[in-house]
Amino acid sequence: MSEHRSGYVALLGRPNVGKSTLLNRFLGEDCAIVSPRPQTTRANLLGILSRQTYQIIFVDTPGIHQPATALGRHMVRSSSEALKDADILLALVDARGVRAEDRRVLRLLRSRKDNPVWTAVLLNKADLTDRETVEKTVADCRRSLPDTDIFLISALTGENVEAVLNTVVEKLPSGPAYFPEDQLTDRNERFLVAEFIREQVLFHLREEIPHAVAVQVEEMKEREGRKTLIQATVYVERESQKSIIIGKHGDMLKQVGVTARGRIEKFLDRPIYLELWVKVKHNWRKDEAFLKRLGLDAQAG
């Protein structure tokens, strides 16, 4: 019988580079929310992939950027914390070119190069560019990290993702399973339900409401012989944003509710009754006490 391998694998990168999409691809489940908006991920999320001979704990991190609010500081701190305990670091860079924020990620990878078991650069979105551009991006990464393995992938289509996964398994240290084999993530149902609702707000209102939305699940109650009741509040920072989310005659909020309900029912594997409210919480992204209520503590750690 072969030895069991296990370890933590941190997914790093600038906002909107495809970390959450890659996590979902690795897991074969939609565990992390995705949207076209940068900085969608706000907190570290563990995605647990268990097989007979190994267990990989992927850490999906917020995008590395220059923070301007308490929320932003929390996000950057969360990414930095993931570096400390990771056995393997995978840095995602857009295959279409290295930006200033990508260089910050590559510097982080270089600073930790001798500590993890293995580091690699994943050039994502390979399906969206040409060979000449990819070669320039590879050369740019090589200047920063001359000896680091580089993979060309597409998290969206799955191109070369299995090759990365196989190499990760080979590089994992020997160790026990840290989580039950049927556990998919470290987050509870309330957290994930709130994230699925926020995902649908971002999907339906891509331009109008960039980062001003937070969601808190007020109640989840299983009712005998009836659908599970979920009540949640969508918080925004201004009255004008509240009007946009509600929409004319409540139409936009209804659309968000319908698509969010489908997403949640698929995840929970049971029918639900979803009630949504919209409230204004001025400057909530700068309110550290409110961030703690959401499970986002900018001062912790």
C-alpha positions as CSV (number, residue, x, y, z in Angstrom):
1,M,0.0,0.0,0.0
2,S,1.5,3.4,-1.0
3,E,2.1,6.1,1.6
4,H,-0.6,8.7,2.2
5,R,0.2,12.3,1.2
6,S,-1.4,15.5,2.5
7,G,-0.7,19.2,2.6
8,Y,-1.9,22.8,2.1
9,V,-1.7,24.4,-1.3
10,A,-2.2,28.2,-1.5
11,L,-3.6,29.7,-4.6
12,L,-2.2,33.3,-5.0
13,G,-2.7,36.0,-7.5
14,R,-4.0,39.4,-8.3
15,P,-7.8,40.1,-8.3
16,N,-9.8,38.4,-11.0
17,V,-7.0,36.2,-12.3
18,G,-9.1,33.0,-11.9
19,K,-8.1,31.5,-8.5
20,S,-11.7,30.6,-7.5
21,T,-12.5,29.2,-10.9
22,L,-9.4,27.0,-10.6
23,L,-10.4,25.9,-7.1
24,N,-13.8,24.8,-8.4
25,R,-12.1,23.0,-11.3
26,F,-9.8,21.1,-8.9
27,L,-12.6,20.1,-6.7
28,G,-15.2,19.3,-9.4
29,E,-17.7,21.3,-7.3
30,D,-18.7,25.0,-7.3
31,C,-17.5,25.8,-3.8
32,A,-16.0,29.2,-4.3
33,I,-18.1,32.0,-5.9
34,V,-16.9,33.6,-9.1
35,S,-17.8,36.7,-11.0
36,P,-16.3,39.0,-13.7
37,R,-15.7,41.6,-10.9
38,P,-12.2,42.0,-9.3
39,Q,-11.9,41.3,-5.6
40,T,-14.9,38.9,-5.5
41,T,-13.1,36.7,-3.0
42,R,-12.9,38.4,0.4
43,A,-11.7,35.7,2.8
44,N,-9.6,32.6,2.6
45,L,-11.6,29.5,1.7
46,L,-10.4,26.0,2.1
47,G,-11.3,23.5,-0.6
48,I,-10.6,19.9,0.4
49,L,-9.9,17.3,-2.2
50,S,-9.7,13.8,-0.7
51,R,-8.7,10.6,-2.4
52,Q,-7.6,7.2,-1.1
53,T,-3.9,8.1,-1.2
54,Y,-3.9,11.8,-0.6
55,Q,-5.7,14.8,0.7
56,I,-5.1,18.3,-0.7
57,I,-6.3,21.4,1.2
58,F,-6.5,24.2,-1.3
59,V,-6.5,27.7,0.1
60,D,-8.4,30.1,-2.2
61,T,-7.1,33.6,-1.2
62,P,-8.3,37.1,-1.9
63,G,-6.6,39.0,-4.7
64,I,-3.3,40.7,-3.7
65,H,-3.7,44.4,-4.2
66,Q,-3.0,47.8,-2.5
67,P,-5.7,48.1,0.2
68,A,-7.7,51.3,0.8
69,T,-10.2,50.2,3.4
70,A,-10.4,47.9,6.5
71,L,-12.0,45.3,4.2
72,G,-9.0,45.6,1.8
73,R,-6.6,45.2,4.7
74,H,-8.3,42.1,5.8
75,M,-8.2,40.7,2.2
76,V,-4.4,41.3,1.8
77,R,-3.7,40.0,5.3
78,S,-5.7,36.8,4.6
79,S,-3.5,36.2,1.5
80,S,-0.3,36.8,3.5
81,E,-1.5,34.4,6.2
82,A,-2.0,31.6,3.6
83,L,1.7,31.9,2.7
84,K,2.9,31.0,6.2
85,D,1.5,27.5,6.5
86,A,1.4,26.4,2.8
87,D,3.3,23.3,1.7
88,I,2.9,24.3,-1.9
89,L,2.4,27.7,-3.5
90,L,0.7,28.1,-6.9
91,A,0.8,31.7,-8.3
92,L,-1.7,32.5,-11.0
93,V,-0.7,35.0,-13.6
94,D,-2.8,36.0,-16.7
95,A,-1.2,34.4,-19.8
96,R,-1.9,37.6,-21.7
97,G,0.7,39.6,-19.8
98,V,2.4,40.4,-16.5
99,R,0.9,43.5,-14.7
100,A,2.2,45.5,-11.7
101,E,0.0,43.5,-9.3
102,D,1.4,40.2,-10.8
103,R,4.9,41.4,-10.0
104,R,3.9,41.8,-6.4
105,V,2.7,38.1,-6.4
106,L,5.9,36.9,-8.1
107,R,8.0,38.8,-5.5
108,L,6.0,37.1,-2.8
109,L,6.7,33.7,-4.4
110,R,10.4,34.5,-4.6
111,S,10.5,35.5,-1.0
112,R,9.0,32.1,0.1
113,K,10.8,30.0,-2.5
114,D,13.0,28.0,-0.1
115,N,10.3,27.3,2.5
116,P,7.4,25.4,0.8
117,V,7.9,21.9,-0.6
118,W,7.2,23.3,-4.2
119,T,6.3,26.5,-5.9
120,A,4.9,27.0,-9.4
121,V,3.5,29.7,-11.7
122,L,0.3,28.9,-13.5
123,L,-0.3,31.1,-16.6
124,N,-4.1,31.1,-16.7
125,K,-6.5,32.1,-19.5
126,A,-4.3,30.4,-22.1
127,D,-7.4,29.9,-24.2
128,L,-7.8,33.7,-24.6
129,T,-4.4,34.5,-26.2
130,D,-1.8,33.5,-28.8
131,R,1.5,31.7,-28.7
132,E,3.7,34.8,-29.2
133,T,2.0,36.6,-26.2
134,V,2.3,33.5,-24.0
135,E,6.0,33.3,-24.9
136,K,6.5,36.9,-23.8
137,T,4.7,36.3,-20.5
138,V,6.7,33.2,-19.8
139,A,10.0,35.1,-20.5
140,D,8.8,37.9,-18.1
141,C,8.1,35.3,-15.4
142,R,11.4,33.6,-15.9
143,R,13.2,36.9,-15.3
144,S,11.6,37.0,-11.8
145,L,11.7,33.3,-11.1
146,P,14.3,31.6,-13.3
147,D,14.1,28.2,-11.7
148,T,10.4,27.9,-11.0
149,D,8.1,25.5,-12.8
150,I,5.6,27.2,-15.2
151,F,2.4,25.7,-16.5
152,L,0.1,27.0,-19.2
153,I,-3.5,26.4,-18.2
154,S,-7.1,27.4,-18.6
155,A,-9.1,27.1,-15.4
156,L,-12.3,27.7,-17.4
157,T,-11.8,25.0,-19.9
158,G,-9.7,22.7,-17.8
159,E,-6.7,22.8,-20.2
160,N,-3.6,21.3,-18.5
161,V,-5.2,21.5,-15.0
162,E,-5.0,17.7,-14.5
163,A,-1.2,17.9,-15.2
164,V,-0.9,20.5,-12.5
165,L,-2.9,18.4,-10.1
166,N,-0.8,15.3,-10.7
167,T,2.4,17.3,-10.0
168,V,0.9,18.7,-6.8
169,V,0.1,15.2,-5.6
170,E,3.7,14.1,-6.4
171,K,5.1,17.0,-4.5
172,L,2.9,16.6,-1.4
173,P,4.7,15.6,1.8
174,S,3.7,12.4,3.5
175,G,1.0,12.9,6.1
176,P,-2.4,12.0,7.4
177,A,-5.8,13.2,6.3
178,Y,-6.6,16.4,8.3
179,F,-10.3,16.4,7.4
180,P,-13.0,13.8,7.0
181,E,-13.0,12.4,3.4
182,D,-16.5,13.7,2.7
183,Q,-15.8,17.3,3.8
184,L,-15.6,19.8,0.9
185,T,-14.7,23.0,2.7
186,D,-14.0,24.5,6.1
187,R,-16.8,27.1,5.8
188,N,-20.3,26.5,7.3
189,E,-23.5,26.5,5.3
190,R,-24.5,30.0,6.4
191,F,-21.2,31.5,5.1
192,L,-21.5,29.7,1.7
193,V,-25.2,30.6,1.3
194,A,-24.4,34.3,1.9
195,E,-21.6,34.0,-0.7
196,F,-23.9,32.5,-3.2
197,I,-26.4,35.3,-2.8
198,R,-23.6,37.9,-3.1
199,E,-22.4,36.1,-6.3
200,Q,-25.8,36.6,-7.9
201,V,-25.9,40.3,-6.9
202,L,-22.6,40.7,-8.7
203,F,-23.8,38.7,-11.7
204,H,-26.9,40.8,-12.2
205,L,-25.4,44.2,-11.3
206,R,-21.9,43.9,-12.7
207,E,-21.3,47.6,-13.3
208,E,-23.7,49.4,-10.9
209,I,-22.6,47.7,-7.6
210,P,-18.9,46.9,-7.7
211,H,-17.7,46.2,-4.1
212,A,-20.3,47.9,-1.9
213,V,-22.4,44.7,-1.3
214,A,-22.2,42.4,1.8
215,V,-24.7,39.6,2.7
216,Q,-25.6,38.3,6.1
217,V,-27.8,35.2,6.6
218,E,-30.1,36.0,9.5
219,E,-31.8,32.6,9.7
220,M,-31.7,29.1,8.3
221,K,-34.5,26.9,9.6
222,E,-35.5,23.4,8.5
223,R,-39.2,23.0,8.7
224,E,-40.9,19.6,8.8
225,G,-42.8,18.9,5.6
226,R,-41.9,22.4,4.2
227,K,-39.0,24.0,2.4
228,T,-36.0,25.1,4.4
229,L,-36.4,28.8,5.3
230,I,-33.5,31.1,4.6
231,Q,-33.7,34.8,5.5
232,A,-30.8,37.1,4.4
233,T,-30.0,40.8,4.4
234,V,-28.1,42.4,1.5
235,Y,-26.2,45.4,2.8
236,V,-25.1,48.4,0.6
237,E,-23.4,51.7,1.4
238,R,-25.8,54.2,-0.1
239,E,-29.6,54.7,-0.7
240,S,-29.0,54.9,-4.4
241,Q,-27.4,51.4,-4.4
242,K,-30.4,50.1,-2.4
243,S,-32.7,51.3,-5.1
244,I,-30.6,49.7,-7.9
245,I,-30.6,46.3,-6.2
246,I,-34.4,46.4,-5.5
247,G,-35.1,47.6,-9.0
248,K,-38.4,48.9,-10.4
249,H,-41.3,47.2,-8.7
250,G,-38.7,45.0,-6.9
251,D,-37.9,43.2,-10.2
252,M,-34.1,43.1,-9.8
253,L,-34.3,41.7,-6.3
254,K,-36.7,39.1,-7.5
255,Q,-34.2,38.1,-10.3
256,V,-31.4,37.9,-7.7
257,G,-33.6,35.8,-5.5
258,V,-34.6,33.3,-8.2
259,T,-31.0,32.6,-9.4
260,A,-29.6,32.6,-5.9
261,R,-32.3,30.1,-4.8
262,G,-31.4,27.7,-7.7
263,R,-27.7,28.0,-6.7
264,I,-28.3,27.3,-3.1
265,E,-30.7,24.4,-3.7
266,K,-28.1,22.8,-5.9
267,F,-25.5,23.1,-3.2
268,L,-27.7,22.1,-0.3
269,D,-29.5,19.4,-2.3
270,R,-32.9,20.3,-0.9
271,P,-35.7,22.9,-1.7
272,I,-35.5,26.2,0.0
273,Y,-37.7,29.3,0.5
274,L,-35.5,32.4,0.3
275,E,-36.4,35.8,1.7
276,L,-34.1,38.8,0.9
277,W,-34.0,42.3,2.4
278,V,-31.8,45.2,1.4
279,K,-30.5,47.6,4.0
280,V,-28.1,50.6,3.9
281,K,-25.0,50.4,6.2
282,H,-23.0,53.6,5.4
283,N,-19.3,52.9,4.8
284,W,-19.5,49.4,6.1
285,R,-16.2,48.5,4.4
286,K,-14.4,50.8,6.8
287,D,-16.4,49.5,9.9
288,E,-14.2,46.9,11.6
289,A,-17.0,45.9,14.1
290,F,-19.3,45.2,11.1
291,L,-16.6,43.3,9.3
292,K,-16.3,41.1,12.4
293,R,-20.0,40.4,12.2
294,L,-19.5,39.2,8.7
295,G,-16.6,37.0,9.7
296,L,-14.0,39.4,8.2
297,D,-11.8,40.7,10.9
298,A,-9.3,43.2,9.6
299,Q,-7.3,43.2,12.8
300,A,-7.1,39.5,13.5
301,G,-3.9,37.5,13.0
